[in-house]
Amino acid sequence: MNDADTLLTLRARLREFAAERQWERFHTPKNLAMALAGEAGEVLEHFQWLTADESVALAPEMRDEVALELADVLCYLVRLADVLEINLADASERKLAINALRYPVDKARGRSDKYDRL
């Protein structure tokens, strides 16, 4: 199974999960975007006071907590894309192509500058 198939399977499972609970009326783009931002904030909480080195070497329990928060972010992202009828795999490929043009290897390698400052 490739990544696009995995996203399609996840999308179908999330759609079914919401339908079984009759949550479709709550899954508006606004609500899903807000939930996505909230979950991303919960990811940030785990890293808020860590040094860069500490953030790379998470304790197993913390890593598991982060994994579940990342799963929440992914689920809300996939659900939002579904409600908006956006193919995330296609959109990601388009964005990667745009970024390849914005950040040519010869100018961007080893730099963190925004594309308009390269």
Secondary structure, DSSP 8 states (H G I E B T S, - for coil): --HHHHHHHHHHHHHHHHHHTT-GGG--HHHHHHHHHHHHHHHHHHHTT--HHHHHS--HHHHHHHHHHHHHHHHHHHHHHHHTT--HHHHHHHHHHHHHHHS-HHHHTT----GGG-
